[in-house]
Amino acid sequence: MTTKEGLARWHKVLADGSSTADLAAIIHPDAVFHSPVVHTPQRGRDLVVAYLAAAGQTLGNDSFRYVRELVDGENAMLEFTTEMEGIAVNGVDIIRFDEDGMIRDFKVMVRPLKAVNKVWEMMAAQLERSKR
């Protein structure tokens, strides 16, 4: 499976609502997630799915749009824009796929600082709710 096919699966999962089951189906068991607000990488499918599901609930509102996409070998870079409680967010998802089209590494970068603070606030609340 190619990176483009893996990326198509990613877009489908997002379009279908980013359920934890759908996310788990495209995340490698040893995947790593790099958060814009958590210092240490989050390792393993369960943690990656938890973070991506929380991001889907916070960032993935009606204003979320991918505005640019670059693919090079096993890597994809997707620039996005969204709005969170009146704050404009601009960010980048950097995704590395394996030869089976599974996500092995997922890094999110966000700007400006006001947006980073809002992402931290809303993601922390969403992750706390998902633990209950």
Stockholm file with secondary structure:
# STOCKHOLM 1.0

chainA/1-132         MTTKEGLARWHKVLADGSSTADLAAIIHPDAVFHSPVVHTPQRGRDLVVAYLAAAGQTLGNDSFRYVRELVDGENAMLEFTTEMEGIAVNGVDIIRFDEDGMIRDFKVMVRPLKAVNKVWEMMAAQLERSKR
#=GR chainA/1-132 SS CCHHHHHHHHHHHHHTTCCHHHHHHHEEEEEEEECSSCSSCEESHHHHHHHHHHHHHHTCSTTCEEEEEEEETTEEEEEEEEEETTEEEEEEEEEEECTTSCEEEEEEEEESHHHHHHHHHHHHHHHHHHHC
#=GC SS_cons         CCHHHHHHHHHHHHHTTCCHHHHHHHEEEEEEEECSSCSSCEESHHHHHHHHHHHHHHTCSTTCEEEEEEEETTEEEEEEEEEETTEEEEEEEEEEECTTSCEEEEEEEEESHHHHHHHHHHHHHHHHHHHC
//
